[in-house]
Amino acid sequence: MEIIKLSKNSEYDEPWLRDKIGEKPELLGLGRLRLLEKEKYDRIAGITDLIMESSDRKNLFVIEVMVGEIDESHIVRSILYWLTEKNMENRKNTYPILIAENFNNRFFEVLYFLTRFIPFILLQVTVLCLGNKDIEGIDKVEFIFQDVPCKGNKFLIEKFRRDTNRESFQKNLIDKLSEEEFSFYSHLESEIKTFSNELQIQYNKDSISYGFEDVSKVFLSITWKRNLFFLEGVLPFHWETKGEEFRYNFSKEEISAQNEKFILKLDPKNGLEEWDKLRVLLKESFDEYNREFGSSLE
């Protein structure tokens, strides 16, 4: 396996990279995107590499692709293409995406400054040759798109990935849970949201976490596997045991405590029957989390 330097390769060049992204927009890691136009010509702006939109049609992405190091020409063109699309009548939220092999040069400081005013999404691409060929005799390659370390860029990328992960997580649950089980999950999610307006939600494909922004420790994470919900949360301060029963009346087979966390195994089929004691546990867990981290929000 080796890195293909696109700027020094006549076979894998800029048009090739642009076409691959157009064929598989999911490579960018920004959710489900749909290609609208490729090499769109405008009399003033010139030729835009790619224009895509999000699956909900709320966001438009104007994409400029280059190989090698980022340069002033592509930065200016990216801004010009973005302004052209943004200023069109009835345009949705519009974002310029700038893709290059390397952002580590003097122009990165310019881009860092521009992200204060322009919602740039900056992606650094690496192409790997995997050392084998497909059935047509063409080298198999892998694309790696990395976030360029820039605060505004990080915020936008995380936003689009969070939205995508939410869709994937919910679809995964809908496909696997019965109507009754999914109703319990929705009930649980609604209850948690009443604890605080400051709770942020982080979705992954098979799990969901709740916590305060800029706090690495989460209040609660919920994972779905083997037809069970696993809830892992902050241990309440006055956690006690009474023989084989915890004070929340869950059995030892259902709940355990370690490293200042509780882990609760919950069958969604029985969830509503255990709702009252579950609600007490979650509220006391959140109160403990809020005591430790809530002051940082003030």
C-alpha positions as CSV (number, residue, x, y, z in Angstrom):
1,M,0.0,0.0,0.0
2,E,1.4,3.4,-1.0
3,I,0.3,7.0,-1.2
4,I,-0.4,8.3,-4.7
5,K,0.9,11.8,-5.2
6,L,-1.8,13.1,-7.5
7,S,0.1,16.3,-8.4
8,K,2.9,14.0,-9.9
9,N,0.7,11.4,-11.5
10,S,-0.6,11.7,-15.0
11,E,-3.1,8.9,-14.6
12,Y,-4.6,9.9,-11.3
13,D,-5.0,13.7,-11.8
14,E,-7.4,16.4,-10.8
15,P,-10.2,15.5,-13.2
16,W,-10.0,11.9,-12.0
17,L,-10.3,13.0,-8.4
18,R,-13.2,15.3,-9.2
19,D,-15.0,12.5,-11.1
20,K,-14.5,10.0,-8.2
21,I,-16.0,12.5,-5.7
22,G,-18.9,13.1,-8.1
23,E,-19.6,9.4,-8.4
24,K,-19.4,8.8,-4.6
25,P,-20.2,11.9,-2.6
26,E,-20.3,9.9,0.6
27,L,-16.5,9.9,0.4
28,L,-16.5,13.4,1.8
29,G,-18.0,12.1,5.1
30,L,-20.6,14.9,5.1
31,G,-23.7,12.8,5.0
32,R,-25.9,11.8,2.1
33,L,-25.2,14.3,-0.7
34,R,-26.6,14.4,-4.2
35,L,-24.7,15.6,-7.2
36,L,-26.5,18.4,-9.0
37,E,-24.0,19.6,-11.5
38,K,-20.4,18.9,-12.7
39,E,-18.2,21.4,-14.4
40,K,-20.9,24.1,-14.3
41,Y,-20.0,27.0,-16.5
42,D,-20.7,30.6,-15.5
43,R,-19.7,33.6,-17.8
44,I,-18.2,35.5,-14.9
45,A,-17.2,32.9,-12.3
46,G,-15.8,30.3,-14.7
47,I,-16.2,26.5,-14.3
48,T,-17.3,25.1,-10.9
49,D,-16.0,21.6,-10.3
50,L,-19.0,20.1,-8.5
51,I,-22.2,21.3,-7.0
52,M,-24.1,19.1,-4.5
53,E,-27.0,19.3,-2.1
54,S,-27.9,17.5,1.1
55,S,-30.6,14.8,1.1
56,D,-33.0,17.2,2.8
57,R,-32.3,19.9,0.2
58,K,-31.5,22.5,2.8
59,N,-27.8,22.8,2.2
60,L,-25.9,23.4,-1.0
61,F,-22.2,22.6,-1.4
62,V,-20.0,24.3,-4.0
63,I,-16.9,22.2,-4.4
64,E,-13.4,23.1,-5.7
65,V,-11.0,20.3,-6.2
66,M,-7.2,20.6,-6.7
67,V,-4.2,18.3,-6.4
68,G,-1.0,19.3,-4.7
69,E,-0.7,22.2,-2.2
70,I,-3.5,24.7,-1.8
71,D,-2.8,28.0,-3.7
72,E,-4.2,31.5,-4.0
73,S,-5.8,30.8,-7.4
74,H,-8.0,28.0,-6.0
75,I,-8.9,29.9,-2.9
76,V,-10.1,32.9,-4.9
77,R,-12.0,30.7,-7.4
78,S,-13.7,28.8,-4.6
79,I,-14.9,32.1,-3.0
80,L,-16.1,33.3,-6.4
81,Y,-18.0,30.1,-7.2
82,W,-19.6,30.2,-3.7
83,L,-20.7,33.9,-4.1
84,T,-22.2,33.1,-7.5
85,E,-24.4,30.3,-6.1
86,K,-25.1,32.0,-2.9
87,N,-26.4,35.1,-4.6
88,M,-28.8,33.2,-6.9
89,E,-32.5,33.7,-6.0
90,N,-34.0,31.4,-3.5
91,R,-30.7,29.7,-2.7
92,K,-30.5,27.5,0.4
93,N,-27.6,27.5,2.9
94,T,-24.5,27.5,0.7
95,Y,-21.1,26.2,1.7
96,P,-17.8,26.3,-0.2
97,I,-15.8,23.1,0.0
98,L,-12.1,23.3,-0.8
99,I,-10.3,20.0,-1.4
100,A,-6.5,19.7,-1.7
101,E,-3.7,17.3,-1.0
102,N,-1.9,19.7,1.3
103,F,-3.0,22.8,3.3
104,N,0.3,23.1,5.2
105,N,1.7,26.2,3.6
106,R,1.6,30.0,3.8
107,F,-2.0,30.1,2.4
108,F,-3.4,28.2,5.4
109,E,-3.1,31.4,7.5
110,V,-5.2,33.2,4.8
111,L,-7.8,30.5,4.9
112,Y,-7.8,30.5,8.7
113,F,-8.6,34.2,8.6
114,L,-11.3,33.8,5.9
115,T,-13.2,31.2,7.9
116,R,-14.3,34.0,10.2
117,F,-16.4,35.4,7.4
118,I,-17.0,32.5,4.9
119,P,-18.3,29.1,5.9
120,F,-15.5,27.2,4.4
121,I,-15.2,23.4,4.7
122,L,-11.6,22.4,4.2
123,L,-10.8,18.7,3.4
124,Q,-7.3,17.3,2.9
125,V,-7.3,14.3,0.6
126,T,-4.9,11.3,0.6
127,V,-5.2,8.6,-2.0
128,L,-3.8,5.1,-1.2
129,C,-3.0,2.5,-3.8
130,L,-3.9,-0.8,-2.2
131,G,-1.6,-2.9,-4.3
132,N,-4.2,-5.0,-6.1
133,K,-6.5,-4.6,-9.1
134,D,-10.3,-4.9,-9.7
135,I,-11.8,-7.3,-12.3
136,E,-11.2,-4.7,-15.0
137,G,-7.5,-4.6,-14.2
138,I,-7.6,-1.1,-12.6
139,D,-5.7,-0.4,-9.4
140,K,-7.9,-0.4,-6.3
141,V,-7.5,2.8,-4.3
142,E,-8.8,4.1,-1.0
143,F,-9.6,7.8,-0.3
144,I,-9.0,9.4,3.1
145,F,-10.5,12.8,3.6
146,Q,-9.2,14.5,6.8
147,D,-10.5,17.6,8.5
148,V,-8.1,20.6,8.3
149,P,-7.6,21.8,11.9
150,C,-9.4,25.0,11.9
151,K,-12.2,26.0,14.5
152,G,-14.8,27.1,12.0
153,N,-14.1,24.2,9.7
154,K,-14.4,21.7,12.6
155,F,-17.7,23.1,13.7
156,L,-19.3,22.8,10.3
157,I,-18.0,19.3,9.6
158,E,-19.1,18.0,13.0
159,K,-22.6,19.6,12.4
160,F,-23.1,17.7,9.1
161,R,-21.7,14.5,10.5
162,R,-23.9,14.8,13.6
163,D,-27.0,15.2,11.4
164,T,-26.0,12.2,9.4
165,N,-25.3,10.0,12.4
166,R,-28.7,10.9,13.9
167,E,-30.4,9.7,10.7
168,S,-28.3,6.5,10.6
169,F,-28.9,5.8,14.3
170,Q,-32.7,6.3,14.2
171,K,-33.0,4.3,11.0
172,N,-31.0,1.5,12.6
173,L,-33.4,1.5,15.6
174,I,-36.5,1.7,13.4
175,D,-35.3,-1.3,11.3
176,K,-34.5,-3.4,14.4
177,L,-37.1,-2.4,17.0
178,S,-40.8,-3.3,17.2
179,E,-43.2,-0.4,17.3
180,E,-43.6,-0.9,21.1
181,E,-39.9,-1.0,21.7
182,F,-39.2,2.1,19.6
183,S,-42.0,3.9,21.5
184,F,-40.2,3.2,24.7
185,Y,-36.9,4.6,23.3
186,S,-38.7,7.8,22.2
187,H,-40.2,8.0,25.7
188,L,-36.8,7.7,27.2
189,E,-35.3,10.3,24.9
190,S,-38.0,12.8,25.6
191,E,-37.6,12.4,29.4
192,I,-33.8,13.0,29.2
193,K,-34.3,16.2,27.3
194,T,-36.4,17.6,30.2
195,F,-33.4,17.5,32.5
196,S,-31.6,20.5,30.9
197,N,-31.7,22.7,27.8
198,E,-27.9,22.7,27.8
199,L,-27.5,19.0,27.1
200,Q,-25.9,18.3,23.8
201,I,-26.6,15.0,21.9
202,Q,-23.9,13.1,20.0
203,Y,-25.2,10.4,17.6
204,N,-23.1,7.5,16.4
205,K,-24.4,4.6,14.3
206,D,-25.3,2.3,17.2
207,S,-25.2,4.7,20.2
208,I,-26.2,8.1,21.5
209,S,-24.6,10.2,24.2
210,Y,-25.8,13.2,26.2
211,G,-23.5,15.7,27.9
212,F,-22.6,19.4,28.2
213,E,-20.8,21.1,25.4
214,D,-17.0,21.3,25.8
215,V,-17.1,18.7,28.6
216,S,-15.4,15.5,27.6
217,K,-17.3,13.4,30.1
218,V,-20.9,12.5,29.1
219,F,-23.8,12.2,31.5
220,L,-25.3,9.2,29.7
221,S,-24.7,6.9,26.7
222,I,-27.3,4.5,25.3
223,T,-26.2,1.6,23.1
224,W,-28.5,-0.9,21.3
225,K,-27.2,-4.5,20.9
226,R,-28.5,-8.0,21.1
227,N,-32.1,-6.7,21.5
228,L,-31.2,-4.8,24.6
229,F,-30.5,-1.2,25.6
230,F,-27.3,-0.7,27.6
231,L,-27.4,2.6,29.6
232,E,-24.1,3.8,30.9
233,G,-24.2,6.9,33.2
234,V,-22.7,8.9,36.0
235,L,-23.0,7.1,39.3
236,P,-25.3,9.1,41.7
237,F,-23.5,10.3,44.9
238,H,-25.7,8.3,47.3
239,W,-25.5,5.0,45.5
240,E,-26.3,2.2,48.0
241,T,-26.8,-1.5,48.0
242,K,-29.1,-3.6,50.1
243,G,-28.3,-7.2,49.9
244,E,-28.8,-8.3,46.3
245,E,-31.0,-5.3,45.5
246,F,-29.8,-1.8,44.6
247,R,-31.8,1.1,46.1
248,Y,-33.4,1.7,42.7
249,N,-34.8,-1.8,42.8
250,F,-33.0,-3.2,39.8
251,S,-31.5,-6.7,40.3
252,K,-27.8,-7.4,40.1
253,E,-28.3,-9.1,36.8
254,E,-29.7,-5.8,35.4
255,I,-27.3,-3.3,36.8
256,S,-23.7,-2.9,37.9
257,A,-21.4,-0.2,39.1
258,Q,-17.7,0.5,38.3
259,N,-15.4,3.4,37.9
260,E,-18.0,5.9,39.1
261,K,-20.4,4.7,36.4
262,F,-23.5,2.5,36.4
263,I,-24.3,0.1,33.6
264,L,-27.9,-0.9,33.2
265,K,-29.1,-3.6,30.9
266,L,-32.6,-3.0,29.9
267,D,-35.1,-5.0,27.8
268,P,-37.2,-2.5,26.0
269,K,-40.2,-4.9,26.1
270,N,-40.3,-4.4,29.9
271,G,-39.1,-0.8,29.8
272,L,-42.4,0.9,30.5
273,E,-43.1,-1.4,33.4
274,E,-39.8,-0.2,35.0
275,W,-40.3,3.4,34.0
276,D,-40.7,5.0,37.5
277,K,-37.5,3.5,39.0
278,L,-35.6,4.2,35.7
279,R,-36.6,7.9,35.8
280,V,-35.4,8.2,39.4
281,L,-32.1,6.7,38.5
282,L,-31.5,8.9,35.5
283,K,-32.6,12.1,37.3
284,E,-30.2,11.5,40.2
285,S,-27.5,10.6,37.8
286,F,-28.0,13.8,35.9
287,D,-28.1,15.8,39.2
288,E,-24.6,14.4,40.1
289,Y,-23.3,15.3,36.6
290,N,-24.7,18.8,36.8
291,R,-23.2,19.3,40.2
292,E,-19.8,18.5,38.8
293,F,-19.9,20.2,35.4
294,G,-22.9,22.5,35.4
295,S,-21.0,25.4,37.0
296,S,-18.8,25.5,33.9
297,L,-21.8,26.7,31.9
298,E,-22.4,29.8,34.1
